Every structure is written in C-alpha cells, then in structure tokens.
Amino acid sequence: MLLLMIINGAVAKDTIYNGQSLNTNEYLQNGIYTFIMQGDCNLVLYKNGNIPLWNSQTAGKGNACMATLQNNGNLVILSNTGIVWTSNTYRGPNSYRLVVQGDGNVVIYGAALWATNTAQGRKKLSNSDSLLHWFDMKLLRYKLGSSNLIRDRNVNGVTLGIALLSMLLLMIINGAVAKDTIYNGQSLNTNEYLQNGIYTFIMQGDCNLVLYKNGNIPLWNSQTAGKGNACMATLQNNGNLVILSNTGIVWTSNTNRGPNSYRLVVQGDGNVVIYGAALWATNTVQGRKKLL
C-alpha cells in the first residue's frame, strides 16, 4: 500500500508558489497538518484531519472558491462573486511561496534573496523512473548490500517490488527520506544534504557546497574546496547563508536582511533559493512531538 501510494503520487505537497491556486477540495499537507480549500468556501488548517487550528471564516460566502497566491505576495480567496478574503500582504511582483510547515504553521514567505540560478528545463519523469531514481540516490548514500538487485531494472517484478518496499520501509524507519529545506538557524554539517527529486545540495567533506543533478553532474558550487575542515553551511537568522570552517567564515551569500524568518529550498526546477522574511502566517505553531 505504501509503495503503491508513492508510485501513484499520493504523497501530498506542502507548498504552492505565486501564481498557483488551491481549487475547491484541493489541499496542501505536511505530516498531520492539512490546509484545504473546502467546498463551503472556507480555507481551513486541520490537525490530524479533524481538529481545526485556523480558518478564513469565509464559509458560505460563495461557490467554486479557490485560494490563490498572487504574484504580488497576496493570498486571496476568490468565489464566483469576487474576492471574499485576503491576507493583505501585497509586496509587488516577485517570487513568493506558501508553505504548510511541519510545526503546524502555514506561512507566506517573501521575495527571493539569493539563488544559484540553476533552474533547469523541466522533464516529466514516469512514475517508475522517478521512483527508481529516488532509490538509486538513496543507495548512493547508504551503499546497501542489495544495491545490485535494486539497480537491475530487468529483475523479476515481484522480487523488485519486495526489494523496493523493504528498502522504503527501512529508510523511513531510519529517517533516510531527504528533506529539501532548512530554516534560519539550521545548518548542513559535513556530508549532510538537501534533496528534491534529481537535485542534491550537499556540504562536502572538502568544504565545498555543491548542487548536483542526478548525483554526479555539478550545476553550482561555492568554490570553497580545501578552505577548511569540519565545514558547515548555516542559514543565519538575518537571512545570510554562510559556510563556516574551523578557521571562520569562508563564504557568504551576502543576504543580510536583519532578524526574521527565512528558508533555503532546493526546488524541483533545479534552483536553490533563499526566500525572505515571512509576510503572513496562521500563527498555529504546535508543540513538537517526535513520531516513531
């Protein structure tokens, strides 16, 4: 069942970008938190599927409603009669994203401060290709003894299915499913990485921060190889991304914007972006509970 859900794309996304919408009954999800544009025109954040944490108080205010993150940073709910709700976060044309965070908060993040400028032409992968590539990337990291079996596309389908499912369960138990985001105050230590599909952003042991495509094609690097030991890439609370070695700072994105909320994201288009200060939030941060 778990493998089938992944193959069929049943794992919900947690983000929309400016210009994108949630139509009636569409939703974003991150773990136990679901942000849904309901059929009654109410935009609601639920915990565990049935505990409302926030809502737009627009129930009954229209039909065929949709929540749209506009290109100016404003989140609006549009009904058949017009705008029925707005976040009042107009900031002018730029890049914005609305995210359902793992802490239970829904946040609109502001204009991009910095990017690797490595956006690639989008190629739609088949479900099977995407899944096999995802496992290939994990195998590169974990070097499991069954890698030859997994990599062989021609093995018996049942054997491959069992192997993939076993691998998936093992990696979920061990927390091996890669994330694509760090927030201000968080770091990538040596050999830690972010990943989104075929793109991997890794703090290498040689002190070079590198963005790879398909695990071996470098698209961008910080040009800091050999400039220190025990290096780490940290997104500071002022929006600045820095690489720290045992001797001090060896690289910076020069994006100091003062204390606020920031996030660095490896996007599905191959671009790595630091998004700016939070413009709006549901202010529903929950106490963190570690799930087994």
N, C-alpha and C positions, 0 to 999 in steps of 0.2 A: 504493500500500500504506500509506504513512504517513498520507495523508488518510483512508483507509478506517478505519484503527485509531482515529483521533481521533473520527470520526463515530460509531463503534460503542462508544466509551467504553473502548477497550482500554488507555488510559494509566492505570496503576495508581495508587492513592492511597498516601500515605505516613503517614497519621495515623488513629488511632481515638480517640474520646472516651470518657469514663467512661460505662458502660452498654452499650458496644459490644464486639463479640467478633470473633475470627478463628476460624471453624469449620474443621474438617478440610480441608486443602489450600487454604485461603484465605491470602492473604498481603498484606503491605504492601511497597511498593517505592519507592526513591529512587535513580534512576540505576542504578549497578551493584550496589546493595545490596538484598537481598530478605530479608524477615523472614516466615517461613512456619510455619504450624501443620501439621506433617506428619501423614500417615496413621498413622505409628507412635507418635504421641503426643509426639514431640519437637518443641519450638519452636526453630527454628534461624535464625540470621542467616548468609546467604551473600554472598560477594563474587563477581561475575562468574558467578553461577548454580551454581558448583560448589566454591567454596572456603569451608568453614565457618569463621566467625570466632568464633561463640558458639553454645552450645546449652543447653537447660534440663536436659539429662541425664535426660530422662523417657521415653526410647524404650522401648516395650514395657510401659509402666505403665498401659495402659488402651485402650479403644476409643472411637470417636466423640468424640475430645478436642476441646476448644475453649479458646482463650486469651481471657479476659475482663478488661477494665479495669473494676474495680468502682467504685461511686460514692464509695468511701472512699479512692481512690487506689491500691488494691492490685491488682496484676496476678496473676491466678491461672490455672492450667491445670486444667480440670475434665474428668474422664473419666467413664465410665459407673459408676464406683465411688466418685467423690467428688473432692476436691481432691488433686492429685498434685504440685503445685509452687506456690509463691507468692513474690512479690518482697519480702514483708514491709514494705510501705510504707503501712500503714494510717494515714490522717491525718484521718479523719472526712469527713462529707458535704461535697462542694464540686465545683468544676469541675476536671477533670484531662484530660490528653491524653498519649498515647503516640505518639512520632514517630520514624520512621526518617530520620535526618539525612543530608545529603549528604556528611558527613565519615566516614560509616560507623558512627556511634554510634547506638544506639537508647536513647531517653530518655523517662522519665515525668516530665512537668512538673507542678508543683503548682498549688495553688489560684490562681484569677484574682485579680490585684492591682488591676486597673483595666479599665474597658471604656467604650466610647462609648454603650453601652446602646441600640443601634440595630438590634437583631435584628428582621428583617422576617418577615412571613408567607412561608413557602416556596411558590414557584410552580415546578412542574416544567416545564422547557422541553423542547421536542422537540430531538432531536439537531441537526437542521438549523438551528433557531432559535438554539441555543446557539452553534453554530459560526459562523453569520453574525454574531451579536452580537460574538463574540470578535474576528473580523476587523474589524468596524466600529470597535471600541475601538482596535485597533492602527492603523487608518487615521487615526483622530483624532490619534494621536501622530506618525505618520510622514508623513502628507499625501502619499502617493504619487500619481503622476500617473494611475494606473489606478483611482483610487477610485470614479469614477462607474460604471465597469464592475462593480466588485465589489459596490457598493451596490444595483445594479439586480437585484432578485430575479427579474425576468422575462426576463433574457438567456438565450440558448441554454445548455442544461445542460452541454454539453461545454465551451463557452467558459468558463462559470463555474467548472467543475471544474478546468480547466487553470489559470485565473487564481488560484483559491484555493490550489492545490497549489504554484504558483510563489511565491505570496506567503508561504506557510507555510515553504517551504524557505529563502527569502530571510531571513525573520525569525529562523529558528533559527540560520542561519549568522551573523547579526549579533547574536545574543543578545537578540532582542526579546521573547521569551516572558516575561511578567511573573511575578515571584515574589510570594508572599503573606505572607512572613515576614522579619523581621530579628531578629537575636540581640543580646544585650547587647554593647556595644562597636561596634555598627554604626549607620549613620545613613542618613537620606534627605536628600540635598542638594537645593538648589533645583531644582524641576521633576522630581525623582525621585519614584517612586510604587510602592506595592504594589497588587496586584490579585488578586481572587478572583471569577471569573465577572463579574457585572454591577457589582461593588463596587470602587471605586478610592479609595485613600488617598494623597493627594498633598501634598507640601510645595511650595506655590505660590510664585511669584516675589514676591508681595505679603507674604510672611511668614506667611500663614495656612495652617494644616494642616487639610485638608478631606477628609471622606469623601463620595464621590459615588455615587449609584445611576444606572446607565445613562449615565454620563458627564456628566450635566447636572443631576441632582437632588441638592442638598446635604442630607445627613442629619445631619451634625455638623461643627462647625469649632471651632478653638481660640480664635477671636475675637482673633487677633493680627495682622490685616491692617494694614499700614502701620507696624508696630512695629519695623522694621529692614530691613537689606539682607543679601544673601547668607546667608539663614537656612537652618538645617538642624535636622532632628528627630533626636535621638540617644537610643537606649535605653542608659542608663548601666549600669555593672557592678553597681550597687546596686539595679537594678530600676526606677529612675526614668526616665520619658520626659520629655525637656526639649527646648524649642525655643531654639536659640542664634542670636542675630543678631550683627551687627558690634559691637553695644554690650553684649552679655551675654545672660543668660537672660531670655526674655520670657514663658515659660510652662512649667509643670511639672505632671506628673500626681500629684505628692506621694506617690510609692510607694517611698520609700527603705527597702529591707529588708536592706541590707548586701550584701557581695560574694557572688555566687553566679551560677548560670546562669538567664537569663531569656530570654523571646522574646515579641515582639509579632506578632500574627497577624490578618490580615484573613480572617474566617471566611466560609464560604459562606452563612451566615444573615444577613449584613449587619452583624454586630457586629465591632468591633475590640477585641482583648483583649490585655492583658499577662499572661502566665502566669508563675507564681512559680518558685521555686527547684526544681532538679531533685531528684526523690525517689529515682530509681534509674536506672542506665544499664548497658548491656552493657560499657562501657569498651573499645570497639573502634575508637576514632578512628584513621583511616588517614591516611597521608601524602597531601597534596593533589596531584593531578595534573591539569593543565589539558588538557581534551579539546578537540580541534578540532571 
